[in-house]
Amino acid sequence: MQKVFEELTHAFRKHKGVLTQEQYEHIAIRHTTLLEDADTIFILLQASGYPISQREENLYQLDTYFTPYYEQRYCVVDIETNGSKPGDSQVIEIGAVLVQNGKIIDRFETFVECAFLPEYITKITGIEPQDLIGAPSRKEALTKLRHFMGDAVFVAHNANFDYNFLGASFERFGLGNIGNPKLCTIDLARRTFECERYGLSYLIDFLGIDMATHHRAYSDAYCAYQVMRKSFMTVPEYVRSADDLIVFSTSSRKERKKQGVSSRE
């Protein structure tokens, strides 16, 4: 499905956020199987968190293209794991906050049942093996996170790690793909304020963020949210929609300069 997400997003941006049924099906049909058609792909896209909707009977839209970035719902996530690779390790703690209009509107936090916790992970996180006894199973915890996220923009500090680890975990337990658009607070911070380093621990001190414990899922998710809030204060005027923000967060200096000039013309 990742190819579908990428191709659709590229097409939506090319066509100002709207695709005709023919344009949508041209992309979707390339990825169908004997058990799927374009309508089924649409249902799977929505279930995965990809922000697509039917505008009219024969038109599809990318919702983030039209939603002002400040009004967009963001799910700021952090996970703790017992290793670095999802193939031979697992999530042991999940923390997340749902954000809209600059405020936290909901929160999610859970340990995850785990039979093996290396000592070095305990030293980093402070999580003890007994904390995980009787915790929700991986499938239960991941299912709850999937529902909590909905179609919000997925946000994390060093987002690729959390996004890819969770994506592999979702697939492993039959929860489908993550289709939510992705926003990395490291990328966003680099483009909105000057700082010597952009690691979360450094930014916590630099921005004076109050926190409970670093390297715990909920605390780190909350701190990433605070970094995002700081970035929102200085995004350029040409960034209007949530999709603008996502594009801006990965843009080059040359692209940002070009956008700034065109917005003043």
C-alpha positions as CSV (number, residue, x, y, z in Angstrom):
1,M,0.0,0.0,0.0
2,Q,2.9,2.3,0.5
3,K,3.2,2.8,-3.3
4,V,-0.5,3.7,-3.4
5,F,0.0,6.3,-0.7
6,E,3.0,7.9,-2.5
7,E,1.5,7.9,-5.9
8,L,-1.9,9.3,-4.8
9,T,-0.2,12.0,-2.7
10,H,1.9,13.0,-5.7
11,A,-1.1,13.1,-7.9
12,F,-3.2,15.1,-5.4
13,R,-0.5,17.7,-5.1
14,K,-0.2,18.0,-8.8
15,H,-3.9,18.5,-9.2
16,K,-4.5,20.9,-6.3
17,G,-5.8,18.4,-3.9
18,V,-8.6,16.9,-6.1
19,L,-8.7,13.9,-8.4
20,T,-11.4,12.8,-10.7
21,Q,-12.7,9.2,-10.4
22,E,-10.8,8.4,-13.6
23,Q,-7.5,9.8,-12.2
24,Y,-8.0,8.0,-8.9
25,E,-8.8,4.7,-10.5
26,H,-5.9,5.0,-12.8
27,I,-3.6,4.8,-9.8
28,A,-5.7,2.5,-7.6
29,I,-6.2,-0.2,-10.3
30,R,-2.5,-0.6,-10.7
31,H,-2.3,-1.9,-7.2
32,T,-5.5,-4.1,-7.1
33,T,-5.6,-7.8,-6.8
34,L,-8.2,-10.5,-7.6
35,L,-9.8,-9.7,-4.3
36,E,-9.7,-5.9,-4.5
37,D,-11.1,-3.3,-6.8
38,A,-10.8,0.5,-6.7
39,D,-13.7,0.9,-4.3
40,T,-12.1,-1.7,-1.9
41,I,-8.8,0.2,-2.1
42,F,-10.6,3.4,-1.1
43,I,-12.0,1.6,2.0
44,L,-8.5,0.3,2.8
45,L,-7.0,3.7,2.4
46,Q,-9.4,5.3,4.8
47,A,-9.0,2.4,7.3
48,S,-5.2,2.9,7.1
49,G,-5.5,6.6,8.2
50,Y,-4.8,8.0,4.7
51,P,-6.8,11.3,4.6
52,I,-8.8,10.7,1.5
53,S,-12.5,11.4,1.1
54,Q,-15.1,11.7,-1.6
55,R,-15.9,15.3,-2.3
56,E,-18.7,14.6,-4.7
57,E,-19.8,11.5,-6.5
58,N,-16.9,11.4,-9.0
59,L,-14.3,13.5,-7.1
60,Y,-11.8,12.5,-4.5
61,Q,-9.9,14.9,-2.2
62,L,-6.8,14.8,0.0
63,D,-8.2,16.3,3.2
64,T,-4.9,17.6,4.5
65,Y,-4.5,19.7,1.3
66,F,-7.5,21.8,2.4
67,T,-7.3,21.7,6.2
68,P,-5.5,24.7,7.7
69,Y,-2.4,23.4,9.4
70,Y,-3.4,24.8,12.8
71,E,-6.8,23.2,12.7
72,Q,-5.5,19.8,11.5
73,R,-5.5,16.9,14.0
74,Y,-2.0,15.6,14.8
75,C,-1.2,12.4,16.7
76,V,2.2,12.9,18.3
77,V,3.7,9.5,19.1
78,D,6.6,8.0,20.9
79,I,7.5,4.4,21.4
80,E,10.0,2.5,23.6
81,T,11.2,-0.8,22.3
82,N,13.3,-3.7,23.5
83,G,15.5,-3.5,20.4
84,S,16.0,-1.5,17.2
85,K,14.6,-3.8,14.6
86,P,10.9,-4.8,14.4
87,G,11.7,-8.2,13.0
88,D,13.4,-9.4,16.2
89,S,12.2,-6.9,18.8
90,Q,8.9,-5.2,19.9
91,V,7.2,-2.2,21.3
92,I,7.2,-2.1,25.1
93,E,5.6,1.2,25.7
94,I,3.5,3.7,23.7
95,G,2.7,7.3,24.5
96,A,0.7,9.7,22.3
97,V,-1.1,12.9,22.4
98,L,-3.8,14.0,20.0
99,V,-3.4,17.7,19.1
100,Q,-5.7,20.2,17.4
101,N,-5.6,24.0,17.4
102,G,-2.4,23.9,19.3
103,K,-3.9,22.1,22.3
104,I,-3.9,18.5,23.5
105,I,-7.4,17.1,23.1
106,D,-6.7,13.5,24.1
107,R,-3.9,11.3,25.3
108,F,-2.9,7.6,25.1
109,E,-0.4,5.7,27.2
110,T,0.2,2.1,27.8
111,F,2.9,-0.5,28.6
112,V,3.0,-3.5,26.3
113,E,3.4,-7.1,27.5
114,C,6.9,-8.4,26.8
115,A,8.7,-11.5,28.0
116,F,12.3,-10.2,27.3
117,L,13.7,-6.9,28.4
118,P,17.4,-6.4,28.0
119,E,19.1,-4.8,31.0
120,Y,20.5,-1.9,28.8
121,I,16.9,-0.9,27.9
122,T,16.0,-0.7,31.6
123,K,19.0,1.5,32.1
124,I,17.9,3.8,29.3
125,T,14.2,3.9,30.0
126,G,13.8,3.0,33.6
127,I,11.2,0.4,32.6
128,E,11.5,-2.7,34.7
129,P,10.4,-6.3,33.6
130,Q,7.7,-6.3,36.2
131,D,6.2,-3.1,34.6
132,L,5.3,-5.2,31.6
133,I,3.7,-8.2,33.4
134,G,0.0,-8.2,32.8
135,A,0.2,-5.3,30.4
136,P,-2.0,-5.3,27.2
137,S,-0.8,-7.7,24.5
138,R,0.9,-6.3,21.5
139,K,-2.1,-6.7,19.3
140,E,-4.4,-5.2,21.9
141,A,-2.1,-2.2,22.5
142,L,-1.5,-1.6,18.7
143,T,-5.2,-1.9,17.9
144,K,-6.0,0.8,20.5
145,L,-3.3,3.0,19.1
146,R,-4.7,2.5,15.5
147,H,-8.1,3.7,16.7
148,F,-6.6,6.6,18.6
149,M,-4.7,7.8,15.6
150,G,-7.6,7.8,13.2
151,D,-6.6,9.8,10.2
152,A,-4.5,12.3,12.1
153,V,-1.1,13.4,10.8
154,F,1.5,11.1,12.4
155,V,4.1,13.2,14.3
156,A,7.2,12.0,16.0
157,H,10.8,13.1,16.8
158,N,12.9,11.2,14.3
159,A,9.6,10.0,12.8
160,N,10.9,7.4,10.5
161,F,11.9,5.1,13.3
162,D,8.5,5.2,15.1
163,Y,6.5,5.2,11.8
164,N,8.4,2.3,10.3
165,F,8.6,0.2,13.5
166,L,4.9,0.7,14.2
167,G,4.0,0.0,10.5
168,A,5.9,-3.3,10.6
169,S,4.2,-4.2,13.9
170,F,0.7,-3.3,12.5
171,E,1.2,-5.5,9.5
172,R,2.5,-8.4,11.7
173,F,-0.7,-8.4,13.7
174,G,-3.0,-8.0,10.8
175,L,-3.8,-4.3,11.4
176,G,-2.9,-3.2,7.9
177,N,-0.6,-0.4,6.9
178,I,-0.1,3.1,8.3
179,G,-1.4,5.5,5.7
180,N,-1.4,8.6,7.9
181,P,0.7,11.4,6.6
182,K,4.0,11.8,8.5
183,L,5.6,14.8,10.0
184,C,9.0,14.7,11.8
185,T,9.6,17.3,14.5
186,I,13.4,17.2,13.8
187,D,12.8,18.2,10.2
188,L,10.2,20.9,11.2
189,A,12.5,22.3,13.9
190,R,15.5,22.6,11.6
191,R,13.4,24.8,9.3
192,T,11.8,27.0,11.9
193,F,14.4,27.9,14.4
194,E,18.2,28.0,14.8
195,C,19.7,25.6,17.3
196,E,23.0,23.9,17.9
197,R,21.5,20.4,17.9
198,Y,18.1,19.0,17.3
199,G,18.0,15.9,19.4
200,L,15.0,15.8,21.7
201,S,17.1,15.9,25.0
202,Y,18.9,19.0,23.7
203,L,15.7,20.7,22.6
204,I,14.1,20.0,25.9
205,D,16.8,22.1,27.6
206,F,17.0,24.7,24.8
207,L,13.2,25.4,24.8
208,G,12.8,25.0,28.6
209,I,10.3,22.2,28.2
210,D,8.9,20.8,31.5
211,M,8.9,17.1,31.5
212,A,8.6,14.1,33.8
213,T,11.2,11.5,32.4
214,H,13.2,11.5,29.2
215,H,13.1,8.1,27.3
216,R,9.6,7.3,28.5
217,A,7.0,7.2,25.8
218,Y,4.4,9.7,27.0
219,S,6.9,12.2,28.2
220,D,8.8,12.1,24.9
221,A,5.6,12.4,22.9
222,Y,4.6,15.4,25.0
223,C,8.0,17.0,24.5
224,A,7.8,16.4,20.7
225,Y,4.4,18.2,20.8
226,Q,6.0,21.1,22.5
227,V,8.7,21.3,19.8
228,M,5.9,21.3,17.2
229,R,4.2,24.1,19.0
230,K,7.4,26.1,19.0
231,S,7.8,25.5,15.3
232,F,4.2,26.6,14.6
233,M,5.1,30.1,15.9
234,T,7.6,30.7,13.1
235,V,6.3,28.8,10.0
236,P,6.3,31.2,7.0
237,E,3.1,32.7,5.7
238,Y,2.9,30.6,2.6
239,V,2.4,27.5,4.7
240,R,-1.4,27.4,5.0
241,S,-2.6,23.8,4.9
242,A,-1.5,20.7,6.8
243,D,-0.1,19.4,3.5
244,D,1.8,22.6,3.0
245,L,3.4,22.1,6.4
246,I,4.4,18.5,5.6
247,V,6.0,19.6,2.3
248,F,7.7,22.5,4.0
249,S,9.2,20.2,6.7
250,T,11.2,18.4,4.1
251,S,11.9,21.2,1.7
252,S,15.3,22.4,0.7
253,R,16.6,26.0,1.4
254,K,16.3,26.7,-2.3
255,E,12.6,25.5,-2.4
256,R,11.8,27.6,0.7
257,K,13.3,30.7,-0.9
258,K,11.4,30.1,-4.1
259,Q,8.1,29.7,-2.2
260,G,8.8,32.8,-0.1
261,V,9.3,34.9,-3.3
262,S,6.3,33.5,-5.1
263,S,4.0,34.2,-2.1
264,R,5.0,37.9,-2.1
265,E,4.3,38.3,-5.8
